[in-house]
Amino acid sequence: MTDLQRLLCNLALGIATLAALGGCTPSPDQASSPASNVSAPDVSLGETAQPPETAAEKPAEMKPEATQPTAEKKAFDMSDVPLIPRRKFFGNPEKARARLSPDGTKLAYLAPVDGVLNVWVGSSASLGKDAKPITQDTHRGIRSFSWSYTNNHVLYTQDKDGDENFHIYAVNLTTDEIKDLTPLEKIRAEIDNVSENFPNEILIGLNDRNPQLHDLYRLNVETGEKELLQENPGFAGFLTDDNYKVRFAMTYTPDAGQMYLTPTETDGKEDWKEFLKIDAADAMTTGIAGFDKSGDIAYMYDSRERNTAALKSLDLKTGEEKLIAENDKADISGVLTHPTEKTIQAVAFNYERQTWDILDKSLEADFAFLKEQEDGEIQVTSRTLKDDLWTVAYIRDDGPIDFYLYHRGDEKKAEFLFSSQPELAELPLVKMHPVVIDARDGLKLVSYLTLPKGSNPDGGMQTTQPLPLVLDVHGGPWARDDWGFNPMHQLLANRGYAVLSVNYRGSTGFGKDFLNAANKEWAGKMHDDLLDSVDWAVAQGIADPDKVAIMGGSYGGYATLVGLTYTPDKFCCGVDIVGPSSLVTLLNNVPPYWMPFMPVMKDRVGDHESEEGIKFLNSRSPLNFVNKITKPLLIGQGANDPRVKQAEADQIVKAMEEKNIPVTYVLFPEEGHGFAKPENRFAFNAVTEAFLAENLGGRFEPIGDAFVGAKLEIPAGAADVPGVEAALQK
């Protein structure tokens, strides 16, 4: 996967414009390039941390518990469907993220060591069967990694207990040395570019000089020595080429647009000249993403004078633009570029499901061959510089991710590497159904519905009777839900619930009009979209209107709080995970490296610095309406969350307690924006399913010893969820 791919994937993931993934955790099926060649802040509230896949652990024998359904709405019979242990959904994968070294001789992947995810490396010739762990994490696990072009160094980033102050580490495969390449305190380091032209060096961003800005350095992965390449005078980030030359700076304008500038000189001093200005309406769906091999052609995603973001080329000498690929329903969501020639070979779009447009005829036979090997959406996760070997992942909605080593050429061959969790293939999992729901104003809401096994005899979306429904709201909000294996959907469906995830307005991937329709609509039309989706499920006979729960992380947690305060009669309970309770305090306490992006937050969320803006934000803050909460609420929070700080949870819990409104609050001292450590995930999901069973009437796995190994506190409401107090004693 090239730098260009990663940038375009960032667009698809909803990270604003050219922001790097940073603290967000990509799923294991997504390829990670050695680096992005743009230095920019991760400014999305983001999705909460999720496991790369689910674990294959042997659970202790257990008996399901369930609350009794009312006589007039007896639940359909799931007695012949086994209760799947939650550890199989939320533990570590057996293996994940297969990546080839650039020369193709080595294969790396993630796998647990004593229950903690680490990087393993073996030979590609043995299909990794001789792999050994090369990292030594014993705490929260390594989430992603990449190869350097030395073919002898593996790079990864790690923070401390979820604080997102990432350091960059390099593992020398010859000496086994693990070196912290950025051994500084209170900094956030980012890998910005990795080029085959400089095998021993990478470009990194460091905010040690100014916590709000990242300067660019050339860093030697063997020695750790670094040299300043570009001091940042106040930009959001830089765009560099494969020769490690700074080609553009990018910044946000006061009116929430974007500006690209080229370096120049004035009176012998460094200066910057405006190259391209993008207005606010196009700023999140238009940008420069990378270059071809010559460096004279730039690739852009571009929504100007159109709705969806198309892929274009821009001749930097003549200014000529050429359309490469477009889709009238979806933004570009990914590309395949040649590893060395940097030509665009294939383009992906994702409306309901991902589809690939093959532009380079030399790949047609490859994709035709790969489609014959196994069912599932194909993702190419790594390619060698010679382009003779690929690693390929097959994504399914009702089973594990399978990884293959693919040999190109005349004698094509796909060799099975591993399954992310083989046990999933033996479980009674269910399908995920894409559906497009009409919002009240006509917007199309691409959504995903998962139903309990046996509730839909024809295998479609028609259920035999209305079911308890969990509305699972994604974070971001500049992100999206998509099709594929979703452990939370599978867990909840196995417990007897219908599960609905909705791409409300503001979700990314559906064009700028859909994205911009969310401006200043937090707790407004964004929430209306969620209500309309529930109404659709009720009208279709899928959902019981008296048994609808709302839950989600980050923005989804905020949406949960909105649901219980602004529309308290719509939902019977809610689960808020790291959600902001006040938009004023959220925006007043952002990480310092978000500051260049704040004009966009003001434009899209609200102005936290003007009297009128503060009044508006207060009107959209659940904290100010806690007196309207009448339904049970469960809150989960990481103490080290730099985006949605612990104070967001503390203040709404305090306000509820002062008004004698019950709330259960679970705090994790060693977590950040989501729960990365498997033991902590087990603990919170155990509380969640017991909480939902108490309020929706579904079955659940008893909490039992789910807290063993977790580090958590429950400052409020332990007695309100069955089994919590007993678990705290173990």
Beta strands, then each sheet from edge to edge (+ up, - down):
strand 1: 65-66
strand 2: 96-100
strand 3: 106-113
strand 4: 116-123
strand 5: 132-133
strand 6: 145-147
strand 7: 153-158
strand 8: 167-172
strand 9: 178-180
strand 10: 190-194
strand 11: 201-210
strand 12: 213-220
strand 13: 226-230
strand 14: 237-240
strand 15: 246-252
strand 16: 258-266
strand 17: 269-278
strand 18: 287-291
strand 19: 297-302
strand 20: 310-315
strand 21: 321-325
strand 22: 332-337
strand 23: 344-350
strand 24: 354-358
strand 25: 377-383
strand 26: 389-395
strand 27: 402-407
strand 28: 413-419
strand 29: 432-438
strand 30: 444-450
strand 31: 467-473
strand 32: 498-502
strand 33: 543-553
strand 34: 573-577
strand 35: 633-638
strand 36: 664-668
strand 37: 699-700
strand 38: 713-716
sheet 1: 1+ 37-
sheet 2: 2+ 3- 4+ 5-
sheet 3: 6+ 7- 8+ 9-
sheet 4: 10+ 11- 12+ 13-
sheet 5: 14+ 15- 16+ 17-
sheet 6: 18+ 19- 20+ 21-
sheet 7: 22+ 23- 24+
sheet 8: 25+ 26- 27+ 28-
sheet 9: 29+ 30- 32+ 31+ 33+ 34+ 35+ 36+ 38-
end
